Amino acid sequence: MNIKELNLVKRVLFFIIVFSALGTKVIGQNKKNTSAPLILDMVHHNPGEAPYESKYNNPAIIKEMGYNGKVYFLFESPALAINWESVDADILPKGSDDRKWVDEKAKQIKQMHAACKEQDMAIYAMSDLVLFPKRLIEKYNIKETFGNPNDTLTEKLIRAQINEMFDQFPDLDGLVVRIGETYLHDAPYHLGAIDEKMNAEKTIIPLIKILKEEICEKRDKQLIFRTWGAFDRNLKTYMKVSNAIEPHENLIISIKHCEGDFHRSNAFSKVIGQGRHRQIIEVQSAREYEGKGAYPNYIANGVIEGFEEHARMPEERINSIREFVETKPELYAGIWTWSRGGGWDGPYIKDELWCDLNSWVMAQWGQNTDKSEEFIFNRYATERLNLKGDDIAKFRKLCLLSAEAVVRGRNSTYRDMNPWWTRDQGIAWPMVVKGDLEQERNLVQKDESIAKWKEIVKLAKSIDWQNEDAKNHAVGSAEYGLKLYKIYRTLIYMKHAEAKEDTKEVQKWIKAYDKAWKDYNKLAKKYSSIATLYTQEYKRHIANNAHLKVNKLRSN
């Protein structure tokens, strides 16, 4: 072999090595890393209202916060935007109002997906099942059967729906499926139903099997199946589902960190860490029953390290997400936050500080679970708020106090109250669910709550915030919490006095109630960036409006 031939061989070998390396790199990039945690966020818009104007709608913003995927809300789901032509062109005929609506919805969703793809973020859509066009239901006469996944035609249509969703929206990385409720507020041309949503054998298992086959196996896409409202509280049912469904790398079960809705004092989820399927944990950052970000309410510490009300759980039970990750790392699939939303109506926030804190800490910790929550928190204080020195410790104390103040003011650390007595922007007559001893304990905790809120306000005023706007909001939102929780306290004492038939004491607390509302309603004039206020008239999902009850007591 001469020198020229030898050099040619060397060049060929060089290119083989280079292209081999490039090929390996491309293959590695395209292959899904199912072991890496999913760090997802969703903005839960108020159904029936204009979508939230939030920075978290922007994929670039949440990517910078540490998220690697975005979950689009129910009314941004391709389930509402497919044309069904693969089944029957007459289901949504071209030129009809419903077809125009669906096509416009598809256009909007594709624009959203393009923005997400541009940031190299995974795209997930939350969808209610079963959800079909009204025309389809009428044409096939399946109004009584389409909520049953065991029905032959329903199963066929679910499979066709999934195929169309991924065919028409190829950027979609997976579906987040819920069967707990069906919202139709922004879906004028569709109907939804599900039969026996808590029945493992008749509904949950057959539905997951259909979805797993179509999404995980045929498409190699991800299915995140929500337990909420279906099999999140009953461990026996959860285990039935777990045992009946063979695990798959693309199948993930979604579980709220607490049972039921996001109420403090609700039990820590007993199904977290159970079964054989990977689990992603849902966390609400702007708590719908606790002001929606209107006031300081730091819950990331409790979710990660354990809430104080869960410290009394049996030692063998998991009571925090850290314990879950440490004891069952093979089941940990990631964190899914709702940065904004949940519930209905207001309060509506102008500044996203308090939900930003919860979301950022959860996102950063979710991918760095070997770090302490305090370590992540201190990074937020320095990197996001530019706090320095003693102000970092003051801010942490403020935030930890907020968690203590909220649970004592709305409920108690022993769950001495029905948590549904105040929600969204309204207040009902308090529902105390225990006996005399527990009621006395409840009153003590209401006093403790106010004392903690006063300290929170004092701390907010003492911190050297990076600018006047930040200070205005921090102090104003702390005052918002203090004054709102003073209203709560007057009502609970008033109810206690009424139960004891102490008319004089009732009238005393009515005066305190009127003063508390007067002070609270002055906040908007003093602080420009605070949230909209709770109102005395609000009655949505509130059976016994507190203000109406107080007015009845005035004449006694």
SULQUIWO-V178761 format. One record per residue. RES is the residue in one small letter. PHI is phi in degrees with one decimal (NA if undefined). OMEGA is omega in whole degrees, 0 to 359 (none if undefined). D_CENTER is the distance of its C-alpha to the mean C-alpha in Angstrom with 1 decimal. Layout:
BEGIN
RES_PHI_OMEGA_D_CENTER ; RES_PHI_OMEGA_D_CENTER
END
This chain:
BEGIN
m_NA_180_69.6 ; n_-81.2_184_70.4 ; i_-61.5_181_68.3 ; k_-63.8_179_67.0 ; e_-65.8_180_65.8 ; l_-62.8_178_64.3 ; n_-65.3_178_62.3 ; l_-63.7_179_61.1 ; v_-61.0_180_59.9 ; k_-60.9_180_58.1 ; r_-65.9_179_56.4 ; v_-61.1_179_55.4 ; l_-61.1_179_54.0 ; f_-60.9_181_52.1 ; f_-67.0_177_50.4 ; i_-61.9_181_49.6 ; i_-64.6_181_47.9 ; v_-62.7_182_46.0 ; f_-67.2_176_44.8 ; s_-63.6_180_44.0 ; a_-65.1_178_41.8 ; l_-62.3_179_40.1 ; g_-61.8_178_39.6 ; t_-61.8_181_38.0 ; k_-64.1_180_35.7 ; v_-63.0_179_34.6 ; i_-60.4_180_34.1 ; g_-63.5_181_32.0 ; q_-72.6_184_29.8 ; n_-79.2_182_29.4 ; k_-73.5_180_28.7 ; k_-68.8_175_25.1 ; n_-94.9_185_24.3 ; t_-76.4_179_22.4 ; s_-86.1_179_22.8 ; a_-71.7_182_20.9 ; p_-67.7_171_17.2 ; l_-80.4_177_14.6 ; i_-120.9_190_12.6 ; l_-111.8_174_10.1 ; d_-134.0_176_8.1 ; m_-140.4_168_7.0 ; v_-96.2_182_8.1 ; h_-92.2_181_7.3 ; h_-66.6_176_10.9 ; n_-68.6_179_12.7 ; p_-56.0_177_14.5 ; g_85.0_180_18.2 ; e_-115.4_173_18.1 ; a_-62.3_180_18.7 ; p_-58.0_176_15.8 ; y_-58.7_167_14.6 ; e_-89.9_186_17.0 ; s_-141.3_177_15.0 ; k_-65.0_182_16.2 ; y_-75.9_171_13.0 ; n_-70.9_185_14.3 ; n_-90.0_180_17.1 ; p_-57.5_180_16.9 ; a_-65.1_180_19.6 ; i_-66.5_184_17.7 ; i_-72.8_175_14.8 ; k_-63.2_179_17.5 ; e_-64.4_179_19.4 ; m_-78.5_179_16.5 ; g_119.0_179_16.6 ; y_-82.4_176_14.3 ; n_-118.2_178_16.3 ; g_-159.7_179_14.3 ; k_-123.4_174_12.3 ; v_-100.6_177_10.4 ; y_-84.7_188_11.9 ; f_-70.3_186_10.7 ; l_-49.5_185_12.7 ; f_-90.0_171_15.6 ; e_-112.8_185_15.9 ; s_-90.0_175_16.6 ; p_-59.5_176_20.2 ; a_-56.5_179_20.4 ; l_-92.7_191_21.4 ; a_-123.5_177_23.6 ; i_-84.1_186_26.0 ; n_-96.7_175_29.5 ; w_63.9_183_30.5 ; e_-68.1_179_33.9 ; s_-68.4_179_34.1 ; v_-96.1_185_34.3 ; d_-168.1_182_36.2 ; a_-65.0_182_36.9 ; d_-85.7_179_37.4 ; i_-66.0_175_33.9 ; l_-130.5_186_32.9 ; p_-63.9_180_36.3 ; k_-59.5_180_36.8 ; g_94.2_179_37.5 ; s_-76.3_180_35.7 ; d_-61.7_182_33.1 ; d_-69.5_177_30.4 ; r_-67.4_177_31.4 ; k_-61.1_180_31.4 ; w_-63.7_180_27.9 ; v_-64.3_180_26.6 ; d_-64.2_178_28.6 ; e_-67.2_177_27.2 ; k_-61.9_178_23.6 ; a_-60.7_179_24.6 ; k_-61.9_180_26.1 ; q_-62.6_183_23.0 ; i_-66.4_180_20.8 ; k_-63.4_176_23.5 ; q_-65.6_177_23.6 ; m_-62.2_181_19.9 ; h_-62.9_180_20.4 ; a_-63.1_179_23.6 ; a_-65.0_179_21.9 ; c_-70.4_180_19.5 ; k_-63.5_179_22.5 ; e_-59.9_179_24.5 ; q_-94.6_181_22.3 ; d_58.1_179_22.5 ; m_-101.9_176_18.8 ; a_-68.6_186_17.7 ; i_-116.0_178_16.6 ; y_-127.0_178_14.3 ; a_-121.9_174_13.9 ; m_-85.1_184_11.8 ; s_-136.0_171_14.5 ; d_-79.4_173_15.5 ; l_-131.7_9_18.6 ; v_-98.7_183_21.3 ; l_-136.2_182_21.6 ; f_-131.4_173_25.0 ; p_-62.3_179_27.1 ; k_-59.6_181_29.1 ; r_-62.1_179_32.3 ; l_-63.5_182_31.7 ; i_-62.2_180_31.2 ; e_-70.5_184_34.3 ; k_-63.3_182_36.4 ; y_-94.9_175_35.9 ; n_52.3_185_35.9 ; i_-120.7_182_32.8 ; k_-57.4_183_31.1 ; e_-87.7_187_31.8 ; t_-123.1_189_30.9 ; f_-71.7_176_28.2 ; g_-87.1_182_25.4 ; n_-109.1_182_27.3 ; p_-67.6_177_26.6 ; n_-84.1_177_30.0 ; d_-66.5_186_31.9 ; t_-58.9_181_33.8 ; l_-69.8_178_33.3 ; t_-59.5_179_29.5 ; e_-60.2_180_29.2 ; k_-61.1_182_31.3 ; l_-71.6_176_29.3 ; i_-61.0_180_25.9 ; r_-63.6_179_27.6 ; a_-65.2_179_29.1 ; q_-61.1_179_25.8 ; i_-62.5_179_24.2 ; n_-58.6_181_27.4 ; e_-66.2_180_27.3 ; m_-60.3_182_23.7 ; f_-78.7_177_24.6 ; d_-71.4_184_28.1 ; q_-83.7_178_27.3 ; f_-130.9_188_24.3 ; p_-65.6_179_25.6 ; d_-76.5_183_23.2 ; l_-67.4_180_20.4 ; d_-90.8_180_19.6 ; g_179.6_178_17.7 ; l_-113.0_169_15.9 ; v_-108.0_188_12.6 ; v_-108.3_173_13.9 ; r_-126.8_176_12.9 ; i_-128.0_182_15.6 ; g_-68.1_179_14.2 ; e_-147.0_172_14.8 ; t_-131.3_177_16.4 ; y_-99.3_180_15.9 ; l_-125.0_186_19.1 ; h_-60.0_181_19.0 ; d_-118.1_179_19.4 ; a_-133.3_188_21.2 ; p_-67.9_185_24.7 ; y_-112.5_182_26.5 ; h_-129.9_174_24.4 ; l_-128.8_179_24.1 ; g_-131.8_177_21.7 ; a_-164.4_171_22.5 ; i_-149.7_180_22.0 ; d_-89.8_172_24.6 ; e_47.6_187_24.1 ; k_-64.1_180_20.5 ; m_-98.8_183_20.9 ; n_-92.2_183_24.2 ; a_-61.6_186_24.2 ; e_-70.6_188_27.6 ; k_-85.3_187_27.6 ; t_-126.0_191_24.2 ; i_-64.2_184_21.7 ; i_-64.1_180_24.2 ; p_-61.5_180_26.2 ; l_-67.7_179_23.1 ; i_-61.7_180_21.8 ; k_-62.2_178_25.4 ; i_-61.9_183_25.8 ; l_-66.2_179_22.7 ; k_-60.7_181_23.5 ; e_-64.2_184_27.1 ; e_-74.9_187_26.3 ; i_-92.3_187_23.4 ; c_-75.1_187_23.9 ; e_-89.5_183_27.7 ; k_-70.3_187_29.2 ; r_-99.1_187_27.0 ; d_55.8_175_25.9 ; k_-110.0_184_22.4 ; q_-101.6_175_19.2 ; l_-115.7_173_17.6 ; i_-110.8_184_14.1 ; f_-103.2_183_14.3 ; r_-79.8_177_11.6 ; t_-89.1_190_13.1 ; w_-56.8_178_11.2 ; g_73.6_183_13.9 ; a_-129.9_181_16.5 ; f_-141.7_181_17.3 ; d_-96.1_185_14.8 ; r_-111.1_185_17.3 ; n_-101.9_184_20.7 ; l_-64.6_179_21.8 ; k_-61.5_178_24.9 ; t_-65.5_179_23.1 ; y_-58.1_182_20.8 ; m_-68.6_175_23.9 ; k_-59.7_180_25.7 ; v_-64.2_182_23.2 ; s_-59.3_182_23.3 ; n_-72.3_184_27.1 ; a_-84.5_183_27.6 ; i_-106.6_178_25.6 ; e_-68.9_180_27.3 ; p_-59.3_177_24.9 ; h_-144.2_183_24.6 ; e_-62.0_181_23.5 ; n_-96.2_181_21.4 ; l_-102.9_180_19.7 ; i_-129.8_177_16.4 ; i_-100.9_181_14.7 ; s_-101.8_185_10.9 ; i_-136.3_172_10.4 ; k_-68.3_182_8.1 ; h_-66.8_176_10.2 ; c_-122.6_181_11.5 ; e_-79.0_181_13.2 ; g_74.8_179_12.3 ; d_-82.6_185_9.8 ; f_-79.0_176_8.4 ; h_-107.5_168_12.1 ; r_-63.1_183_14.2 ; s_80.0_169_17.2 ; n_-66.9_183_15.5 ; a_-62.6_170_16.9 ; f_-63.6_186_15.6 ; s_-59.4_181_14.9 ; k_-77.0_181_18.4 ; v_-93.3_177_17.7 ; i_-65.9_180_16.3 ; g_85.5_181_19.4 ; q_-104.0_176_21.2 ; g_76.3_187_22.8 ; r_-128.5_180_23.6 ; h_-110.0_178_20.7 ; r_-65.3_186_18.5 ; q_-127.4_172_14.9 ; i_-108.4_188_11.8 ; i_-101.7_179_9.4 ; e_-89.2_181_5.7 ; v_-135.8_178_4.9 ; q_-96.7_185_3.8 ; s_-83.7_179_6.7 ; a_-110.1_195_8.3 ; r_-62.6_187_8.4 ; e_-66.3_180_9.5 ; y_-96.1_186_12.3 ; e_-134.2_170_13.3 ; g_89.7_177_14.3 ; k_56.8_179_11.4 ; g_89.4_181_13.0 ; a_-73.1_182_16.4 ; y_-142.8_180_17.7 ; p_-56.0_181_17.5 ; n_-160.6_186_14.9 ; y_-87.4_183_14.6 ; i_-107.2_183_12.4 ; a_-62.5_178_12.6 ; n_-60.4_181_16.1 ; g_-66.6_179_15.4 ; v_-64.5_185_12.7 ; i_-77.3_188_15.2 ; e_-97.7_179_18.5 ; g_114.1_176_18.0 ; f_-73.7_182_17.6 ; e_-61.5_181_21.1 ; e_-72.1_178_20.7 ; h_-97.9_181_20.2 ; a_-67.8_181_23.4 ; r_-87.2_179_25.5 ; m_-64.6_176_24.2 ; p_-54.0_186_26.9 ; e_-59.1_182_27.7 ; e_-77.2_181_27.3 ; r_-89.7_172_23.7 ; i_-70.2_181_20.8 ; n_-131.5_176_19.0 ; s_-157.7_179_17.0 ; i_-70.9_176_15.4 ; r_-61.1_180_18.5 ; e_-62.7_176_20.7 ; f_-59.5_183_18.9 ; v_-65.0_183_19.5 ; e_-75.0_183_23.0 ; t_-93.2_180_24.1 ; k_-132.0_184_22.6 ; p_-60.1_181_22.2 ; e_-69.0_180_23.2 ; l_-96.6_183_20.0 ; y_-76.7_180_17.6 ; a_-105.6_178_16.1 ; g_139.6_184_13.6 ; i_-125.4_176_10.2 ; w_-128.1_178_7.1 ; t_-98.2_164_5.0 ; w_-102.6_183_3.3 ; s_-61.2_177_6.9 ; r_-137.5_166_7.6 ; g_98.5_188_7.4 ; g_121.1_180_7.0 ; g_80.3_187_10.5 ; w_-141.0_173_13.7 ; d_54.4_185_16.1 ; g_-94.3_1_16.2 ; p_-64.9_177_16.6 ; y_-108.4_183_16.5 ; i_-91.5_176_16.7 ; k_-101.4_181_19.3 ; d_-118.0_187_18.6 ; e_-97.3_185_15.3 ; l_-52.5_191_16.7 ; w_-74.0_174_14.5 ; c_-77.1_176_11.1 ; d_-65.1_179_13.2 ; l_-59.1_180_14.4 ; n_-61.7_183_11.3 ; s_-66.2_183_10.1 ; w_-64.1_180_13.7 ; v_-63.5_180_14.5 ; m_-64.7_181_11.8 ; a_-65.7_181_12.8 ; q_-69.2_180_16.4 ; w_-69.0_182_16.5 ; g_-57.2_179_14.8 ; q_-103.0_179_17.9 ; n_-135.9_188_20.3 ; t_-71.0_175_19.8 ; d_-79.4_179_23.5 ; k_-90.2_176_22.9 ; s_-76.6_176_22.3 ; e_-61.0_181_19.4 ; e_-63.5_178_22.1 ; f_-60.8_179_23.5 ; i_-65.0_180_20.3 ; f_-58.0_182_19.9 ; n_-64.5_174_23.6 ; r_-63.1_179_23.1 ; y_-60.3_183_20.5 ; a_-59.7_182_23.1 ; t_-86.7_185_25.9 ; e_-80.6_185_24.5 ; r_-97.7_184_22.1 ; l_-108.4_180_23.9 ; n_57.6_177_27.4 ; l_-79.6_183_28.0 ; k_-137.1_172_31.1 ; g_54.7_184_33.0 ; d_-64.7_182_32.5 ; d_-65.0_177_29.8 ; i_-64.5_179_27.4 ; a_-66.7_178_28.1 ; k_-63.6_180_27.9 ; f_-64.2_178_24.5 ; r_-64.1_179_23.3 ; k_-61.0_177_25.0 ; l_-56.3_185_23.5 ; c_-68.8_179_19.9 ; l_-66.2_176_20.7 ; l_-62.9_182_22.5 ; s_-61.9_178_19.6 ; a_-64.3_179_17.7 ; e_-69.5_181_21.0 ; a_-67.9_183_21.6 ; v_-66.2_183_18.4 ; v_-65.8_180_18.7 ; r_-76.4_184_22.4 ; g_-80.1_181_22.2 ; r_-92.2_183_19.8 ; n_-140.9_168_20.8 ; s_-161.6_180_22.7 ; t_-71.3_177_22.4 ; y_-111.8_183_24.1 ; r_53.9_180_21.9 ; d_-81.7_180_25.0 ; m_-130.1_170_23.2 ; n_-72.2_188_21.3 ; p_-68.3_186_17.8 ; w_-83.0_187_17.8 ; w_-74.1_174_20.6 ; t_-141.4_183_18.8 ; r_-160.4_179_15.7 ; d_48.2_183_14.9 ; q_-106.0_184_18.3 ; g_-133.1_182_20.5 ; i_-134.1_175_22.2 ; a_-98.1_173_23.9 ; w_-63.2_187_26.8 ; p_-56.2_178_25.6 ; m_-114.3_178_25.4 ; v_-94.8_192_26.9 ; v_-110.7_183_27.2 ; k_-120.4_181_29.6 ; g_-86.6_186_33.4 ; d_-60.1_181_35.5 ; l_-60.5_181_34.9 ; e_-67.8_178_31.2 ; q_-64.7_177_31.4 ; e_-62.9_178_33.5 ; r_-60.8_180_31.0 ; n_-61.4_179_28.3 ; l_-63.7_178_30.5 ; v_-58.7_181_31.2 ; q_-69.4_176_27.5 ; k_-67.6_176_27.2 ; d_-66.5_178_30.1 ; e_-61.7_180_28.6 ; s_-59.7_181_25.4 ; i_-63.3_178_27.6 ; a_-60.5_179_29.6 ; k_-68.7_178_26.6 ; w_-63.8_178_25.4 ; k_-63.3_178_29.0 ; e_-67.6_177_28.9 ; i_-60.4_179_25.6 ; v_-61.8_180_27.4 ; k_-61.7_179_30.5 ; l_-64.8_180_28.7 ; a_-59.3_180_27.0 ; k_-72.8_185_30.5 ; s_-86.2_183_32.1 ; i_-79.0_177_30.0 ; d_-86.2_182_31.6 ; w_-72.2_188_28.8 ; q_-70.4_176_29.5 ; n_-159.1_184_30.4 ; e_-67.8_179_30.9 ; d_-64.3_179_27.9 ; a_-64.0_179_25.6 ; k_-65.8_180_27.7 ; n_-57.3_182_27.6 ; h_-73.3_181_23.8 ; a_-60.5_180_23.5 ; v_-70.0_181_26.2 ; g_-62.5_180_25.3 ; s_-70.8_175_21.7 ; a_-66.8_176_23.2 ; e_-62.7_177_25.8 ; y_-56.8_179_23.2 ; g_-62.3_180_21.6 ; l_-58.3_185_25.1 ; k_-71.7_176_26.5 ; l_-66.3_182_23.6 ; y_-72.9_170_23.8 ; k_-67.8_176_27.6 ; i_-63.6_177_27.1 ; y_-54.0_184_25.1 ; r_-61.6_181_27.9 ; t_-62.4_181_30.6 ; l_-67.2_183_29.2 ; i_-71.5_174_28.9 ; y_-66.3_179_32.4 ; m_-64.7_178_33.7 ; k_-61.8_179_32.4 ; h_-62.6_180_34.1 ; a_-66.6_179_37.3 ; e_-63.3_180_37.3 ; a_-61.6_179_37.0 ; k_-89.6_180_40.0 ; e_58.0_179_41.8 ; d_-97.8_186_42.4 ; t_-60.9_181_43.0 ; k_-62.2_180_44.0 ; e_-67.2_177_40.8 ; v_-59.5_181_38.7 ; q_-64.8_177_40.5 ; k_-60.4_182_39.9 ; w_-77.0_173_36.2 ; i_-65.4_177_36.3 ; k_-62.4_179_38.0 ; a_-65.9_179_35.4 ; y_-63.8_180_32.6 ; d_-62.4_179_34.4 ; k_-66.7_181_34.9 ; a_-62.2_178_31.2 ; w_-66.8_180_30.2 ; k_-62.3_179_33.0 ; d_-66.1_181_31.9 ; y_-63.3_183_28.2 ; n_-71.0_177_29.3 ; k_-84.0_188_31.3 ; l_-58.7_186_28.4 ; a_-62.8_179_27.9 ; k_-75.3_184_31.6 ; k_-91.0_186_31.4 ; y_-125.1_189_28.1 ; s_-76.1_189_27.5 ; s_-104.7_181_23.9 ; i_-74.5_181_22.2 ; a_-72.1_171_19.7 ; t_-61.3_188_21.2 ; l_-92.3_168_22.3 ; y_-63.4_181_21.7 ; t_-126.5_181_24.5 ; q_-71.2_187_26.9 ; e_-88.0_189_27.2 ; y_-62.7_184_23.6 ; k_-129.3_186_23.6 ; r_-61.8_182_20.8 ; h_60.5_178_19.5 ; i_-121.1_188_21.7 ; a_-73.7_187_24.8 ; n_-133.2_183_27.0 ; n_-56.2_185_26.7 ; a_-63.7_184_27.7 ; h_-65.1_177_30.0 ; l_-61.7_178_32.0 ; k_-64.9_179_32.6 ; v_-60.5_179_33.8 ; n_-62.3_176_36.1 ; k_-67.5_181_37.6 ; l_-76.0_183_38.3 ; r_-61.2_185_40.0 ; s_-86.8_182_43.1 ; n_-77.6_none_43.5
END
